[in-house]
Amino acid sequence: MNVNVHTYPAQLQYPPPTYLVFTVLVTLFGFPPTGIIALVNAMRVNTLWKTGQHDKARKSSRRARNWGLLTLAIWVVAVVVVVFWASIAYLNG
């Protein structure tokens, strides 16, 4: 069933995902500077939605997801670099 969100009033629409758990985890275990940006955006989603600022809530949700993914990518790259560096150091004695 394909629903066009423009045909229903805002009260019947569902709020966008907050990605709060994801952003908390990547902030704690990933790269905190970008994780905090993701976390702040995630915490704004419900407040913006409840005050009727639905476009801003969707934008904040997308920002939380994107900053969270960037934080995760930075963490993965850092782990790969550290493992690679440690393996080279181990092999060189």
Helices and strands as residue ranges (DSSP letters): G 5-7, G 10-12, H 20-29, H 32-50, H 54-91
